[in-house]
Amino acid sequence: MVCFKKLLVSLVLCAPFLLTAQIKLPALVSDNMVLQRNSSINLWGWASPNEKIRIQLEWQNTPVETIADKEGNWNVTAKTPEGSEKAYTVILEGTNKITLHNILVGEVWVCSGQSNMFFTVGREENNWKTGVQNYQDEIQNANYPNIRLFTVALDASPKPLNDVKGNWEICSPNTIGKFSGVGYFFGRELFQKLNIPIGLISSSWGGTKAEAWTSQQVLEENTNFSPILERNAIKEKTYYTDLATYYSNIRKQQLDTNKDSELSKTVFKKPTRESANKEPFVLYNAMLHPLINYTIKGVIWYQGESNADKAYQYRSLFPAMIKNWRSDWKQGDFPFYYVQIAPHNSQNPEIREAQLIALKMVPNSGMVVTTDVGDAKNIHPIDKQTVGKRLALIARAKNYNEPNLPYSGPIYNHMKINRQHIQIYFDYANSGLTNKGEQLKEFEIAGEDHIFYPAEAAIKGNTLVVSSSKVKKPIAVRFAWKAVPEANLFNTENLPASPFRTDDWPQKTDMDF
């Protein structure tokens, strides 16, 4: 009996160790996942300290082995084959055994940003997720078992986390409704053109700013971003001051013995903190940092609306965020393709300019223009198909070697002044320019007085000649420089021109950090 009691005590004392001795995997490393093809990928997780782990990959004969460190962390690299439709099995053995089923090898892309990336294929009642264009048909036809979907659960954290919540799902009418519309249409286009498995990891949250997706270290090291941290610190201080006042009033009220006093009848409202996802670096910590071990092909991004009031700052913040992600992922300058903000009454032209500037600053980047698919009254335009397809055009041309595939509309390059005219030269207009409608719209021209007047624009080969009878000595041209432009300049491949200005005169957001 004594021996039995000793054994029981021993088992109880060892129980925590026995539980932690099990191999545990992150949410991303699971059934139905897609691994990046032709790559050195990471497999990682947790186990007991110094535990030996053996991994058998079905596509190779020799197993991969590793040993957990003294904290129980382990990470091992493995080579992947050419992508195919064959489903593989991966077996991990340590103290316990885990078998991962139905794994594909193909192309993996992260889909991130704010609400226009988060916007789902399907409709949800009584909220802004109203479904993409023709969403019923899109859901019904979403039979693509070789497209896999992983949606990162919404989360925010003041410190970097090591895992997310979510699971890989097979693309079907039952699963696609709650997935990112832009992400899905991007991935579907790639799958249909490449005929290889596609893995899509959606990590996005509506109403969020770029600083929330940027690490604390990057924000603290750059003086341009000190105002972001200062504003947040002031908000935090105000919140805690108000909270202290609230509890002080509640305490006084509880101690008040006069039930007829004004204090006893007062209803105090407890202060609330601004939404957790609005704060700097908290989404990087919770929804991006846990992903960086997972080998990817690249990123697509749709965000900027929440930074429009600080558009000048976004010129440096957005490229810094991209550099931050690339540095932490340790995969070099992987492709980063993004969407220029669509026309809407709340969006200023400066935010689109900041995104255009990033295109010229950030290596291996690409930008989709959406002036023709926006909605002045809906900040969530429902035509996500066009956006996803245009993002895929960039990837197909730059990463998947489709020769002579046009992937960008006209981008302003430089200008020349010729008496009363200004001639505008573009990139991505070699085959020529065209307009939709009787005449080109949204051009303005100014002289030395900096006053802009509506201008006439005429196509001359792959350039434009802009002029106005009211400006005798022009020095600057602007195109689609407003919140909701009705721009109709395209190249002959039917891709719209980006809004631009030739001047650098001060704007409203220049000093508003």
N, C-alpha and C positions, 0 to 999 in steps of 0.2 A: 504493500500500500504506500509505504514511504517512497519507494522507487518510482511508483506511478505519479505521485504528487510532484516529485522532482522533475520527472519528464514533462509533466504538464506545465510547470513553471518555466522550464527551459524553452518549450514551444511557444509560450506566451511572450517570453522575452525576445525570442528570435523572430516573432511574427513580422515586425516592421522590416527586418532585413529580408525575410523571405518574399515579402511583397515587392520590395524595391529591386530584388534580384531578377525580376522578370524583364525581358527585353521589351521596351516600349518604343513605339514609332510616332513621329509627328503626323498630324492629320493629312499632310500632303503625300506622305509615303504610304499608300493604301491601295486597296482593290480599285481597279478601273482606271488607274492613273495613266498618263502619257508621259513617257520619258523622252528627252531631247535626243534625236537621232545623231549618229556619227559624232558623238561627243564623249568627253570624260565627265560623267555625272556624279553627283554626290548622293550617297545613301547615309542616313544618320539617325540617331535616336539616343536612348538612354538604357542603362543596365546597371548591374552592381559594379562597384569599383573593381577594376582589373579583370572583369569578366571577358572571356574569349568568345567572339561571335563569328560564326561561319555563315556565309551568304552564298547560296547556289543560284546562279542566274541561268535560266533555261537556254539562253542564246549562246552560252559558252560552256566548255567542258570543265574548266578549272574554277573551283569556288574562290571567292574573295574572303579573306580573313582579316580580322582586326581585334584589338583589345581595348576595352573601355578604360578611360583615364581614372584617376583616383576619385573624381567626383561622379563617375558613372557615365560621362558623355563619350560618345563615339561617333566617328565620321570616317567614311571610307569612299574612295573613288572607284568607278567602274566604267569600262568602255561599253558604248552602245552600238548596235549595228545600224545598217541602213533601214529607214522606216519601211514598214510593211503592214499589211492587214492582219498578220499573224498575231494572235494573243499569246502572251508569255506568262509564266509563273515564276515567282521569286520566293525562295524558302530561306528564312533566317533561323539559325539555331544557336542557342546559348543554354542558359538554364531552362528556358522554355523554347517552344518552336512556333513560328508564325509563318503562314503561307499566304502570299499575296497573289490574287487571281486576276485574270483578264487584263493584263498590262499590255499597253501598246507602245510602240516606239515611233515617234514622228516629230512634229514641230510644236513647241510650247511657247505661248505668248501670255504675258500678263496684261490685263485690261484694267486700267485704273483712272481715277479722277473723282469728279463730283456727280451731281444728279443726272447729267446727260449721258454719263457712262453707266451709272447705276440703273437708269430707266429700263424697265423690264420689257421683254417681248409681249407678255400678257398684260391684261387689264386688271387692276385692283379697284374695287369699289371704294368710293368716298375718299380718294386721295389723288395725288398728282400723277400717279403711275397709270395713265389712261390707255396704255397699250400702243404698240407701234402701228404704223400704217398697215391696214389689212391684217390685223393681228390674228383674227380667227383662222384665216388661211395659212398664215405663217406657222401657227402652232400645229395645225392639222398635218402640215407637210414636213414637219421637223423630224423625219426619220433618218438620222445619221448616226448609227451606232459607233462609227469611228471618229466622231467628234465627242470629246469628253469635257465636262464642265465642272469647275470647282468655284464655288462662291464663298469668299471669306466672310465669316460672320462679323457683323459690326461690333467694334470694340475700340476702346481708347485706353491708354496707359501712360502714366508719368515716367515709367521705366521700360526699357526694351524687354519684350517678351520672347520666349523661345518656341511658341506654338500658337496656332490659330484654331478656331472651330470651323468645321466644314467637312465635306466629303466629295469625292469624285463621283459624278453622275454621268450616265450614258445619255447622249442627246436623243430625246424622243418627244412626242407630243405631251407626255406626262411630266417632263422635266424642264422643257425650254421656257415655259411661261414665266418663270421667276428668274430667268437669267438675263444678263445685260443684253439689250438689243444691239447696240453697236458692236459689242464683243462677238455676239453670235453671227451677225451678218459678215463681219470681218473674217471670222473663222470658217464660215460656210463657203465664202468665196475662195479662200485658200484651198479648202478641201476639194471643191469642185474643179479647180484648175490644176492642183498638184496630185490629187488622188493619193494622199498619204494621211495618216492619222493626225488630228489636230487636238492639242490640249489647250484649254482656255482657263486662266485663273483670274476671276473677277475680284478685285479688291478696291472697292469704291464706296463713297458715302456722300449723299446729297448735302449741299450747302457748305462744303468744306473748302478751306483755303490751302494754298500750296505750302505754307509754313507748317501746317499740321502734318504734311507728308514729308517733311524735311527733318533730319536728325537734330538733336539738341546741340551737338558739337559743331555742326556746320553753321547753325544760327548764331551760336555764341562766338565763333571765330571771325565772323565777317561784320565789320562795323555798320555796313549798310542795313543789317538786320537787327541791330540793337533796338530801334524803335518798336519792332514787333514784340520783343521780349519785355521792353519797358511797358508797353500798353497792357500786355498780359499781366505783368506784375501789379500794375495799378488796379486792374480789375479784380485780381485776387485779394489785394489789400482792402479794397472797397467792400468786397463780399464778406470778408472775415470781420471787418469793422461793423458792418450792418448786422452780421450774425451775432456778434458780441452784444450789440445794443438790444437785439431781439431777446436774447436770453436774460439780459439784465432786466428788461421790462417784464418778462414773464416771472422772474424771481420776485420782483417788487409786487407784482399782482398777486402772487401766491401768498406773500406775507401780509397783504392788506386785509385787515380784519373787518373793515367797513364795506359791507356788500353793496351799499348804495353809493359808494364813491365813484367818481368818473373813471378812475384807474381800473376798478374792478369790472366796469362795463366795457372797457376798451377791448376791441379784438385786434390783436397784433398779428400781422402777416409775416410769416417766416420768409426771409430772403432766399432767393434761388440763384444758383450759379448758372452762368451761361452754359449752353450745351457743351458737354465734354468734348465733342468733336471739333469745336471751334478753336481750341487752344493749340499753341505751337507744339510740334513734334510728337503729339500723343498718338496720331494715326500711323506715323512712321514706326513708332515703338510697338504698336499692337497689331497692325495690319500689313506692314511692309517688312520690318526687320525679321519676323519669323519665316519669311519666304526666301531669304537671300541664299540659303544653301541649295535651293532647287534650281537646277540648270535650266535656263530658258533660251529661247531664240531672241526675244526682244519684248518691247513694251509698246502698247498703244494707250493714249492718254486723251481724256476730254475733260478739261477743267479750265477755270479762269474767271467765271462769272463772279465768284465771291472775292476775287482780287481786283475787280475792275476799278474800284475807288482808289486803289493804290497801284495803278497801272505802271507808273514809272519805276516803282520799286520792283515790280514783277519782271522788268527787263533783266535784273540781276538775280532775283530770287528763283525764277523758273529754271534758268541754266544751272544755277547752283544746286537745285534739287536733283536735276538729271545727273549732274556730275557726282553727287552724293550717292545716288542709287548705283551708278556704274562702279564707283569705287568700292562700295560695300559688297556688291555682287561678285566682284573679282572676275568678271568675264570680259574685260576690256570695254570698248565703246560699242556695246550692243545696240541694235537698231532702236530708236526711240521716235515713234511717229505719233503726231498729235493733231487735234482738231482745233481750228481757229473758231472763236466764239461766233455763234450764229446771230443774225440780226434780232434785236429785241429792244423794247423801249427802255429797259434798264441798263443796257450795255453801251459804254462809250467807245469811240473809235480808238482811243489810246490803248485799250487792252488788246485789240487786234494787232495794233502796231507792235506792242511788246512781244506778241507771239511771232510776228513776222521777223523782228530783230533776232529772236532766238534761233530761227531757221538758219540765219547767216552766222550765228555764233557757235552753235552746237554741232559738232561733227556727227556724221551718220544719223541725221535727223530728217524728218519729212513733215509737211504740214498740209492738212486738208482744208480747203476754203469752202465755206457753207453759206455764202451770201444769197444763193439761189434756193436754199432749202430751209430757211428760217421762218419764224412766225412772230410778227411784231407784238402779238398779244399773248403768246405762249412761250415761256422761256425753255420749255421742253418740246421742241418741234418733233412731230411723230414720224417724220421720214428718216428713220435710222438706217434704212437699207442703203440709201445713197452714201451716207457717211461711212458705213462699214465697207462698202464696195470701194470707195476712194482710198480708204486706209489700206485696203488689200492691194490696190493698184501700186502703191508705193512699195510694199513688200515684194510683190511679184516682180517688179522691175529691178529693184535694188538687191534683193536677197535670193530670189529664185530664178534669176537669169532669163527672164522672158525678153528676148531681143526687141528693141524698137517699140517698147510699150510706153506710151505717154502716161505720166502719172501726176503731173502738176499743171495747174493753170498758170497764166502769165504772172510773173513776179517782177516788180519794178527793178531795173538795174541802174540806169542813169538817164540824164536828160541833156539836151543841147538847146540853147536859146538862139533863135534865128529871127531877129527883128521883133515882129509882133507875135511870133509863134514860139511855142516850146515843143520840141520833138521828144517823145518818150520812148525809151528802149527797154525791152523786156528779156528776161530769161524765160525759157519754156514757151517760146512763141515762134520757133523756127519755121513751122509749117504755115504760119499766118495767124491773123486775128479775125474775129468775127463778132457781130453783135446780134442780140435777139431783140427784135423790134425795129422800128423805123429809123431810130437814131440812137447814138450812144448817150447814156445818162450818167449823172452823178459826177461830172467833171467840173472843177472850179479852178480859177486862175487868179493870181495876185501880182501886183507890182510892188514897188518899194514901200508903199504905204501899208502893206500887209493886209489889205482889205481884199477878200475873195469875192469874185463874181462868177455866176454860172458861165460855163464855157462850152464852146463847140469842140467836138473831137472828131477827127476823121482818120480812118485807117489808111496807112501808107505802108503796104507790104506787111512786115512784122513789127512795125512801129505805129505810134499815134502822133498826130499833129494837133495840138490844143491851142485855142486862141479865143479872145473875146474882144469885141469892138470897144469895150469899156476900159481895157487895159492895154495901153500903148507900148509900155516897156515891161513885159512880164518877167518875173523872176522865180515863180513857184507854181506848182500844180498840185491839186489834191484830187483823189478819186475815192468815192464812197466814204467820205469822211463824216459820218454821222451814225447815230445809234441804229437806225433802220434804213440803210441805203437800198435803193432799187437798182442795183448794179446789173448791167447786162453786157459786160465785156467778157468774152471767152476766147480761148484759142480754138483752132479748128477741130480739136479733139473733144470739144464740148466740156472743157474744164474751166471754171470761172477764175477770173483774175482776182488776186488779193487786193483789198483796199490798201492805199498807200498815200504818202505825201512826200514831196521832194524837199520840203523845208524842214528845219529843226527848231522852229520858233516855240517858245514856252507854251506848255499846255496846263490845264487845270491840275492834273495829278503830279506834275513834275516836282513840286515841293511838298506834296502831301504824302509823307512817309508814314 
